[in-house]
């Protein structure tokens, strides 16, 4: 793999002086001009690294072509998908390449300003970006378009692009109806903005923008030569769960999942058999039959899973699929914002019946009720959350039917207790993730079962 396109250095860059290439990518973009910059990104076949995999150049070009004179760029660094820590690792190791990518995107689409959105719990990452932004601005390395840092609440939907825009405007991250290119930042009169005042906004994942900076500096051909032909470049993968060496690894796209698991993750913990992998909560489970699937968008989709945001949660044969389903369904029910009744009531209803399965009090009727609710949960949805519920739970029901039927038998005992991998921190030396141990306090209404000593807020790692 060509090291020129790597995003993660061997050690964190503590000063802009540690990154000799700082400022060169934006200078290249300025020399090429907006159209030339977008053409370079198009030729590289760069796709979004936030989950959907949308072609980056297509997004930039469509927003640049909009008649509205007020445009914005938003960098989505609010990762909240369980099992994912790639964007925070990128910011910790090289905030400079990310800031260059943001500046390049803003220049390419003709933005008035750019914003980097992240959670209020990302204190360490905020400090890194704030310091790097000050360094690069003083050195004149980021062009003339201002870049702002914005913090939002520790909610899963902060990472949803329409919810993130609301948070940047100072509101709770309730997803809007219209997408950002139709109803962008600070658009007047809500969704009914007058024609020509829609403020189209390009929302790009942090890793995507960092890749854009490397492409502008080193060219599109070298980027295309790495990884999968239809989804080229590298991916930053988080590996967590029942593995010997959990961590964050940058590999070429198209690398077989088995390579990530065995060569980099050290294989299954204790040598136990692999049972499943979850790509966050938005895709189907990957089973042992697909361990050799290439980690790229088309291959993962064909296997019934998804590339997602590169966060992969591994479980061995001691994990009960019923417990897994209940754990993640509860997460989605908690994080559903309540704007779409079918989503809020549907995720809660499915979770209630999964809880009955886990406690051994279920009947065949509970499985039938789950199937019915899965068909309806995403009716009229504003965001992808209920689709994720339907996709993941249906996948577990189909792939691990025996686990669910055994939960109906007398004397059923669920597998071991599982903790939700909502990641707060990563110790690279010890190869250890810190899970949010207080997340179980959260209720479906978004509030917490508060301790006696007063209101609970997340501690900043």
C-alpha positions as CSV (number, residue, x, y, z in Angstrom):
1,X,0.0,0.0,0.0
2,X,1.3,3.4,-1.0
3,X,2.2,5.2,2.3
4,X,1.4,8.6,0.8
5,X,-2.3,7.8,1.1
6,X,-2.3,6.6,4.6
7,X,-4.3,8.7,7.0
8,X,-3.0,7.4,10.4
9,X,0.7,8.1,11.1
10,X,2.6,5.7,13.4
11,X,2.4,8.2,16.3
12,X,0.2,11.2,17.0
13,X,1.3,14.5,15.4
14,X,1.5,16.9,18.3
15,X,2.3,20.0,16.2
16,X,1.8,21.2,12.7
17,X,5.6,21.1,12.5
18,X,5.4,17.3,12.7
19,X,3.4,17.3,9.5
20,X,5.6,18.7,6.8
21,X,2.9,18.4,4.1
22,X,0.5,20.6,6.0
23,X,-1.0,23.2,3.7
24,X,0.2,21.6,0.4
25,X,-3.1,19.9,-0.4
26,X,-5.2,23.1,-0.1
27,X,-2.6,24.9,-2.2
28,X,-3.0,22.3,-4.9
29,X,-6.8,22.7,-4.8
30,X,-6.5,26.5,-5.1
31,X,-4.2,26.0,-8.2
32,X,-6.7,23.5,-9.8
33,X,-9.7,25.6,-9.1
34,X,-13.1,24.3,-7.8
35,X,-14.0,22.4,-11.0
36,X,-10.5,20.8,-11.2
37,X,-10.6,19.9,-7.6
38,X,-13.9,18.1,-8.0
39,X,-12.6,16.4,-11.1
40,X,-9.7,15.0,-9.1
41,X,-12.0,13.6,-6.5
42,X,-14.2,12.1,-9.1
43,X,-11.3,10.5,-10.9
44,X,-10.2,9.0,-7.6
45,X,-13.7,7.3,-7.1
46,X,-13.7,8.5,-3.5
47,X,-16.8,7.3,-1.7
48,X,-18.1,8.5,1.7
49,X,-16.8,6.6,4.7
50,X,-19.7,7.4,7.0
51,X,-21.8,4.4,6.0
52,X,-23.8,5.2,2.9
53,X,-20.8,5.3,0.5
54,X,-22.1,8.0,-1.7
55,X,-19.7,9.3,-4.4
56,X,-18.1,12.4,-2.9
57,X,-17.5,14.2,-6.1
58,X,-21.2,13.8,-7.1
59,X,-22.3,15.4,-3.8
60,X,-19.8,18.3,-4.2
61,X,-20.7,19.0,-7.8
62,X,-24.4,19.0,-7.3
63,X,-24.2,21.5,-4.4
64,X,-21.8,23.7,-6.3
65,X,-24.3,23.8,-9.2
66,X,-27.1,25.0,-7.0
67,X,-28.3,28.6,-7.7
68,X,-28.5,29.5,-4.0
69,X,-25.4,31.7,-3.2
70,X,-25.1,30.6,0.4
71,X,-23.6,27.2,0.8
72,X,-22.0,25.3,3.7
73,X,-19.8,22.3,4.4
74,X,-20.3,20.2,7.5
75,X,-17.8,17.6,8.6
76,X,-19.6,14.8,10.5
77,X,-17.2,13.8,13.3
78,X,-20.0,12.8,15.7
79,X,-19.6,9.1,15.4
80,X,-21.9,7.2,17.7
81,X,-22.3,3.9,16.0
82,X,-21.6,1.1,18.5
83,X,-18.2,-0.4,17.9
84,X,-16.7,2.6,16.0
85,X,-13.7,4.7,17.0
86,X,-12.2,5.6,13.6
87,X,-12.9,9.3,13.4
88,X,-11.7,10.0,17.0
89,X,-8.5,8.1,16.3
90,X,-8.0,10.1,13.1
91,X,-8.4,13.4,15.0
92,X,-6.1,12.3,17.8
93,X,-3.4,11.2,15.4
94,X,-3.6,13.8,12.6
95,X,-6.1,16.6,12.9
96,X,-4.2,18.6,10.3
97,X,-5.2,16.3,7.4
98,X,-8.8,16.5,8.4
99,X,-8.8,20.3,8.5
100,X,-7.2,20.5,5.1
101,X,-9.9,18.2,3.8
102,X,-12.6,20.5,5.2
103,X,-11.0,23.5,3.7
104,X,-10.8,21.8,0.3
105,X,-14.4,20.8,0.3
106,X,-15.5,24.3,1.3
107,X,-13.4,25.8,-1.6
108,X,-14.7,23.2,-4.1
109,X,-18.4,23.9,-3.5
110,X,-18.1,27.6,-2.9
111,X,-19.1,27.5,0.8
112,X,-19.6,30.5,3.0
113,X,-18.3,28.6,6.0
114,X,-17.5,25.1,7.2
115,X,-18.4,23.4,10.5
116,X,-17.0,20.3,12.2
117,X,-19.6,18.7,14.4
118,X,-18.9,16.4,17.2
119,X,-20.3,15.3,20.6
120,X,-19.8,17.2,23.7
121,X,-18.2,14.1,25.2
122,X,-15.3,14.3,22.7
123,X,-13.3,16.7,24.9
124,X,-9.9,15.3,23.9
125,X,-10.8,15.5,20.2
126,X,-12.1,19.0,20.5
127,X,-8.9,20.2,22.1
128,X,-6.8,18.6,19.4
129,X,-8.9,20.2,16.6
130,X,-9.0,23.6,18.3
131,X,-5.2,23.7,18.7
132,X,-4.6,22.5,15.2
133,X,-7.1,24.9,13.7
134,X,-5.4,27.8,15.5
135,X,-1.9,26.7,14.3
136,X,-3.0,26.3,10.7
137,X,-5.0,29.5,10.6
138,X,-2.1,31.5,11.9
139,X,0.1,29.9,9.3
140,X,-2.3,30.8,6.5
141,X,-2.7,27.1,5.6
142,X,-6.5,26.8,5.3
143,X,-7.5,29.3,2.7
144,X,-10.0,32.1,3.4
145,X,-13.2,30.2,4.2
146,X,-13.7,30.1,8.0
147,X,-13.9,26.7,9.8
148,X,-15.9,26.5,13.1
149,X,-16.1,23.7,15.7
150,X,-19.5,22.8,16.9
151,X,-20.5,20.5,19.8
152,X,-23.8,18.7,20.3
153,X,-25.4,16.3,22.9
154,X,-24.2,12.7,23.3
155,X,-27.1,11.3,21.2
156,X,-26.9,8.7,18.5
157,X,-28.9,10.9,16.1
158,X,-26.3,13.6,16.3
159,X,-24.4,11.5,13.7
160,X,-27.4,11.6,11.4
161,X,-26.7,14.3,8.9
162,X,-30.1,16.1,9.3
163,X,-29.9,15.9,13.0
164,X,-26.4,17.2,13.0
165,X,-27.5,20.4,11.2
166,X,-30.1,21.0,13.8
167,X,-27.5,20.7,16.6
168,X,-25.2,23.1,14.9
169,X,-28.0,25.6,14.8
170,X,-28.4,25.1,18.6
171,X,-31.3,22.7,18.6
172,X,-31.8,19.1,19.7
173,X,-30.7,16.7,16.9
174,X,-34.2,15.9,15.7
175,X,-33.7,14.8,12.0
176,X,-35.4,17.1,9.5
177,X,-37.6,15.9,6.7
178,X,-35.6,17.3,3.8
179,X,-31.9,16.3,3.1
180,X,-29.1,18.9,3.6
181,X,-28.8,19.7,-0.2
182,X,-32.5,20.8,-0.1
183,X,-32.6,22.3,3.4
184,X,-29.2,23.2,4.6
185,X,-27.7,25.1,7.5
186,X,-29.5,28.3,8.7
187,X,-32.1,28.0,5.9
188,X,-34.9,30.5,6.7
189,X,-38.5,29.5,7.5
190,X,-37.7,25.9,8.3
191,X,-38.4,23.4,5.5
192,X,-40.4,25.9,3.6
193,X,-37.4,28.1,2.7
194,X,-38.1,30.6,-0.2
195,X,-36.6,29.5,-3.5
196,X,-33.0,30.4,-3.7
197,X,-32.6,30.5,0.1
198,X,-32.2,26.7,0.8
199,X,-28.5,27.1,1.8
200,X,-27.5,23.7,0.3
201,X,-25.0,22.0,2.5
202,X,-22.5,19.2,1.9
203,X,-22.2,16.8,4.9
204,X,-19.2,14.6,4.7
205,X,-17.7,12.1,7.2
206,X,-14.4,13.1,8.8
207,X,-12.5,10.2,7.2
208,X,-13.9,11.1,3.8
209,X,-12.5,14.6,4.0
210,X,-9.1,13.4,5.2
211,X,-8.9,11.2,2.1
212,X,-9.8,14.1,-0.1
213,X,-6.7,16.0,1.2
214,X,-4.4,13.1,0.4
215,X,-5.9,12.7,-3.1
216,X,-5.4,16.4,-3.9
217,X,-1.8,16.3,-2.8
218,X,-0.7,13.0,-4.3
219,X,-3.1,12.5,-7.2
220,X,-6.1,10.3,-8.0
221,X,-4.3,7.5,-9.8
222,X,-2.4,6.3,-6.8
223,X,-5.5,6.4,-4.7
224,X,-7.4,4.2,-7.2
225,X,-4.5,1.7,-7.2
226,X,-5.2,0.9,-3.6
227,X,-7.9,-1.5,-2.5
228,X,-11.1,-2.4,-4.3
229,X,-11.6,-1.0,-7.9
230,X,-15.2,0.2,-7.1
231,X,-14.4,1.4,-3.6
232,X,-10.7,2.3,-3.6
233,X,-8.4,3.7,-1.0
234,X,-7.9,2.7,2.6
235,X,-10.4,2.2,5.4
236,X,-10.0,2.8,9.1
237,X,-11.5,-0.2,10.8
238,X,-12.4,-0.6,14.4
239,X,-12.3,-4.2,15.7
240,X,-13.9,-4.8,19.1
241,X,-15.4,-7.7,20.9
242,X,-14.3,-11.3,21.4
243,X,-10.9,-10.8,19.7
244,X,-7.3,-11.1,21.1
245,X,-6.2,-7.6,19.9
246,X,-9.1,-5.2,19.6
247,X,-8.0,-1.9,18.0
248,X,-8.2,0.5,15.2
249,X,-6.5,-0.6,11.9
250,X,-6.0,1.2,8.6
251,X,-6.1,-1.3,5.7
252,X,-6.8,-1.2,1.9
253,X,-10.5,-1.6,1.1
254,X,-11.2,-5.1,-0.2
255,X,-9.1,-6.7,2.4
256,X,-10.8,-9.9,3.5
257,X,-12.5,-9.6,6.9
258,X,-10.6,-12.8,8.0
259,X,-7.3,-10.8,7.5
260,X,-8.5,-8.1,9.8
261,X,-9.7,-10.6,12.4
262,X,-6.8,-13.0,12.4
263,X,-3.7,-11.2,11.2
264,X,-4.4,-7.9,12.9
265,X,-6.9,-8.8,15.6
266,X,-5.0,-11.9,16.6
267,X,-8.0,-14.2,16.1
268,X,-10.8,-15.1,18.4
269,X,-10.2,-14.6,22.1
270,X,-9.2,-17.8,23.8
271,X,-9.4,-19.6,20.4
272,X,-13.2,-20.0,20.6
273,X,-15.2,-20.4,17.4
274,X,-16.4,-17.3,15.6
275,X,-20.2,-16.9,15.6
276,X,-21.0,-13.5,14.2
277,X,-19.9,-10.0,13.3
278,X,-22.0,-6.9,13.5
279,X,-21.2,-3.8,11.4
280,X,-22.6,-1.4,13.9
281,X,-26.4,-1.5,14.2
282,X,-27.3,-0.6,10.6
283,X,-26.6,-3.8,8.7
284,X,-27.2,-7.5,8.8
285,X,-24.9,-9.8,10.8
286,X,-22.0,-11.5,9.1
287,X,-21.8,-15.2,9.8
288,X,-19.0,-17.7,9.8
289,X,-19.8,-18.6,6.2
290,X,-18.6,-15.1,5.1
291,X,-15.4,-14.7,6.9
292,X,-13.5,-14.2,3.7
293,X,-15.7,-11.4,2.4
294,X,-13.7,-8.4,1.1
295,X,-14.3,-5.3,3.2
296,X,-15.7,-3.0,0.5
297,X,-19.2,-1.7,-0.2
298,X,-20.4,-4.1,-2.9
299,X,-18.9,-7.2,-1.4
300,X,-20.2,-6.6,2.2
301,X,-23.6,-5.8,0.8
302,X,-23.7,-8.9,-1.3
303,X,-22.9,-10.9,1.9
304,X,-25.9,-9.5,3.7
305,X,-23.9,-7.2,5.9
306,X,-22.4,-3.7,5.2
307,X,-19.2,-1.7,5.1
308,X,-20.8,0.8,7.4
309,X,-18.5,3.2,9.2
310,X,-15.9,0.5,9.5
311,X,-16.8,-0.5,13.1
312,X,-17.0,-4.3,13.5
313,X,-18.2,-6.1,16.6
314,X,-17.2,-9.8,16.9
315,X,-18.9,-12.4,19.0
316,X,-17.9,-16.0,19.7
317,X,-20.0,-19.1,20.2
318,X,-20.9,-18.2,23.8
319,X,-23.0,-15.2,22.6
320,X,-26.7,-15.9,22.3
321,X,-28.3,-14.2,19.3
322,X,-31.4,-13.5,21.4
323,X,-29.2,-11.5,23.9
324,X,-27.5,-9.7,21.0
325,X,-30.8,-8.8,19.4
326,X,-32.2,-7.5,22.7
327,X,-29.1,-5.5,23.4
328,X,-29.1,-3.6,20.1
329,X,-32.8,-3.3,19.8
330,X,-32.9,-1.6,23.2
331,X,-30.1,0.8,22.0
332,X,-32.1,1.8,19.0
333,X,-35.4,2.1,21.0
334,X,-33.6,4.4,23.4
335,X,-32.0,6.5,20.6
336,X,-35.2,6.9,18.6
337,X,-36.2,10.6,18.9
338,X,-39.9,10.1,18.8
339,X,-40.8,12.2,15.8
340,X,-42.0,9.2,13.8
341,X,-44.5,7.2,15.9
342,X,-44.0,4.0,14.0
343,X,-40.2,4.1,14.8
344,X,-40.5,5.0,18.5
345,X,-43.4,2.6,19.3
346,X,-42.1,-0.1,17.0
347,X,-38.6,-0.3,18.3
348,X,-39.9,-0.3,21.9
349,X,-42.5,-3.0,21.0
350,X,-39.9,-5.2,19.4
351,X,-37.6,-4.7,22.4
352,X,-40.3,-5.7,24.8
353,X,-40.9,-9.0,23.0
354,X,-37.1,-9.7,22.8
355,X,-36.9,-9.1,26.5
356,X,-39.6,-11.7,27.0
357,X,-37.4,-14.1,25.0
358,X,-34.3,-13.3,27.1
359,X,-36.2,-13.9,30.4
360,X,-37.7,-17.2,29.2
361,X,-41.3,-16.0,29.4
362,X,-42.0,-15.8,25.6
363,X,-44.2,-18.0,23.4
364,X,-44.5,-18.4,19.6
365,X,-46.8,-15.4,19.7
366,X,-43.8,-13.2,20.7
367,X,-41.8,-14.2,17.6
368,X,-44.9,-13.5,15.4
369,X,-45.3,-10.1,17.0
370,X,-41.7,-9.2,16.3
371,X,-42.1,-10.2,12.7
372,X,-45.2,-8.1,12.3
373,X,-43.6,-5.1,14.0
374,X,-40.5,-5.3,11.8
375,X,-42.7,-4.9,8.7
376,X,-44.1,-1.6,10.1
377,X,-41.3,0.0,12.1
378,X,-39.9,2.0,9.3
379,X,-43.3,3.4,8.0
380,X,-42.9,7.2,7.3
381,X,-39.4,7.4,8.7
382,X,-37.3,10.6,8.6
383,X,-34.0,8.8,9.2
384,X,-32.4,5.4,8.9
385,X,-32.7,4.3,12.5
386,X,-35.9,2.2,12.1
387,X,-34.5,0.6,8.9
388,X,-31.5,-0.4,10.9
389,X,-33.8,-2.0,13.5
390,X,-35.6,-3.9,10.8
391,X,-32.4,-5.0,9.0
392,X,-30.4,-6.1,12.0
393,X,-33.1,-7.9,13.9
394,X,-34.4,-9.6,10.8
395,X,-30.9,-10.8,10.0
396,X,-30.4,-12.3,13.5
397,X,-33.8,-14.0,13.3
398,X,-32.9,-15.5,9.9
399,X,-29.3,-16.5,10.6
400,X,-29.6,-17.8,14.1
401,X,-33.1,-19.3,14.2
402,X,-32.1,-22.0,16.6
403,X,-31.2,-19.5,19.3
404,X,-34.6,-17.9,19.1
405,X,-36.5,-21.2,19.1
406,X,-34.5,-22.5,22.0
407,X,-35.6,-19.5,24.0
408,X,-39.2,-20.9,23.8
409,X,-38.2,-24.2,25.4
410,X,-38.7,-24.9,29.2
411,X,-35.6,-24.3,31.2
412,X,-34.0,-21.9,28.7
413,X,-31.0,-20.0,30.0
414,X,-29.6,-17.1,27.9
415,X,-26.0,-16.9,27.0
416,X,-23.6,-14.7,28.8
417,X,-24.4,-11.0,29.6
418,X,-23.2,-8.7,26.9
419,X,-22.2,-5.0,27.2
420,X,-23.1,-2.5,24.6
421,X,-19.8,-1.4,22.9
422,X,-20.6,2.3,23.0
423,X,-17.0,3.4,23.0
424,X,-15.7,6.2,25.2
425,X,-11.9,5.8,24.8
426,X,-9.1,3.6,23.4
427,X,-5.8,2.9,25.1
428,X,-3.5,2.0,22.1
429,X,-0.7,0.7,24.3
430,X,-2.9,-1.7,26.2
431,X,-5.2,-2.3,23.2
432,X,-8.2,-1.7,25.3
433,X,-11.4,0.1,24.7
434,X,-13.4,1.8,27.4
435,X,-17.2,1.1,27.2
436,X,-19.7,3.6,28.4
437,X,-20.7,1.6,31.6
438,X,-23.4,4.2,32.5
439,X,-25.4,3.8,29.2
440,X,-27.7,1.2,30.8
441,X,-29.1,4.1,32.9
442,X,-30.6,5.6,29.7
443,X,-34.4,5.2,29.2
444,X,-36.4,5.1,26.0
445,X,-37.6,8.7,26.8
446,X,-34.0,9.9,26.5
447,X,-33.7,10.6,30.1
448,X,-31.6,8.7,32.6
449,X,-32.3,6.8,35.8
450,X,-30.4,9.3,37.8
451,X,-28.2,8.4,40.8
452,X,-29.1,9.9,44.2
453,X,-26.2,12.3,44.2
454,X,-27.6,14.4,41.4
455,X,-28.0,14.7,37.6
456,X,-25.8,12.5,35.6
457,X,-23.7,13.7,32.7
458,X,-21.1,11.8,30.7
459,X,-17.5,12.3,31.9
460,X,-15.2,13.5,29.2
461,X,-12.4,10.9,28.6
